[in-house]
């Protein structure tokens, strides 16, 4: 009896591992010309009373931006040693608030369209009193992340059910 059960186990393992269902329908063909990576460029600006502490930066000709794309901006806050004789850039996302030792604060911030990015300073201090270290030769990295508008028109409840999302309560 043990030999029959053992033989059935071996035969069934071969039978079930060899089973294969019908192949599903093929997916849509990919377009090798589509770049799904975001594009990044840098701009160095001066914030002065003459430009009202704001600088308009147009996207370079090779950077295509759509109305639905997400635009992120980072400020080059520092350059530090990597410990091997080289350096590392320290990028901080905007908006970034700077608290001054003398009291008060100001902020590097931005807004954007699909044509350009406006970098500007705002704060509760007289911006003309800021040192050159805060206003001159400030470098920003601007990242354009390809995105598209969601158009499903689903309510949050419908979205939760459609996506089979499980929420865990406290």
N, C-alpha and C positions, 0 to 999 in steps of 0.2 A: 504494500500500500504506500509506503514511504517513497518507493522508487517511482510510482505512478505520479504522485504529487510533485516530486522533484522534476520529473520529465515534463509535466504540464507547466510548471513554473518557468522552465527554460524555454519551452516552445512559445508560451504566451509572451515572454519578454522579447523574443525575436519578432513575433507577429506585431506587437504594439509599437515597437520602436521603428519598424519599417513602414508604418502607416503614414500616408501623406494625403492631405486634402487637396481639393481643387485650388489652383492658384487664383488669387484675387485679380481684380482688374488692374491693368497697369496704371501707374500714376501719371500726372501730366509731365510732359518733357521739360527738363530744366533748360534754362537759357544760360549758357556759359558766359554771356556778356554782362550779366547782372552782377553788380558789386554789392554784396550785402554787408560789407564793412562800413563803419562810419568813416568820415573824413575829418582830419584834424589839421589846423594850421595855427601859427602863432603870430601875435602882433605886439609890438612894443610901443607904448604911448607915453605922452607927458600930460599930466593934468595940471592946468594953469588957470588963473583967473581969466586969461584971454580966451580960453575955450570953454569957460564956465564949468571947469572941472569935469568935462565930458569929452569923449572922443568917439566918433562914428567910424566903424571898421566895416568895409565892404568885403564880401566873400571873394576870394580869389577866383579868377576865371575858370579854373579847373574844378571848383567845388560847386556842385549842383545842389541847391536847397529847395525843398518843396514846402508848401504851407504847413503840411502835417508833420514835418520832421521836428525832432527834439534837438534843441541847441543847448549845450552845456559849456560853461566857461570856468576856467581854472586860473588862479593867480600864482605866478612864480614867487612864492613866499620866501624861499631861502635856497641856498646852494650849500650842501654839506659835504664833508669828506666821506669817501667810501671806505676809508681805512687802508686802502692799497695805493695811495697816491693819486687817486682820481676823485671825481666829485659826483654827487647825485643831486638832481633837481627835486625840490619839495613843492608839489603843486597842491593848492588849497581850493576847494570848490567855492564859487560865488553863490550868494553874497557872503562876504567875510567882514565881520565887525572887528575893528581895531580899537582897543581901549587905551587911552593915552595916560601917561603917568601924571600929567598936569590936570587930569579930570576931563570928562567928556569922551566922546567916541565918534568915529566915522566909519563908513562902510564902503568897500569896493563892491559894486553891484552892476547889473546889466539888464537890458531888455533886448528883444530881437524881433525881426521880421524875417521873411524868407529872402530878403534882399541884403540886409546888413545887421550888425550888432552894435548897440550903443553901450559903451563902457562908461561908467560915471562914478563919482564920489558923492556921498551924501552923509550928513552928520549933524550933530548938535554943537559943533565947534565952528569957529571961523576957519574955513578951509584954506584961506590965504596964510594962516599961521602954521600950517603943516610943513615939516622939513622936506627938503628935496628927496630924501630917502623914501618918502611916502608918495611923492608926486611925479618924479622924473624917472624915465626909463623903466616903467613898469611893464613887465611882460605877462601876457595872457595867452593861454592855450584855449582855442575855441574848437569844440568838437560838435560835428553835425551827425546826429544819429538817425539813420533812415527809419521812418515810422509812417504809418498810414492811419487815417481816422477809422475808428471802429464804427461799423454801420449796421450792426445786428439789431439795434433798437430794443434790446432785451432789458427787462427790469433786473435788479440785483437778484431777486428771488428766482427768476427764470434762468439767469446766468449760473447761479449756484446749482440748480437742478440739472442744467444742460451739461455742465462741466463735471458732474459727479464730484463736486467738491465737498469734503467733509470738514465741518468746523468743530473744533474741540473746545468746549466751554471750560470755564474755571471751576 
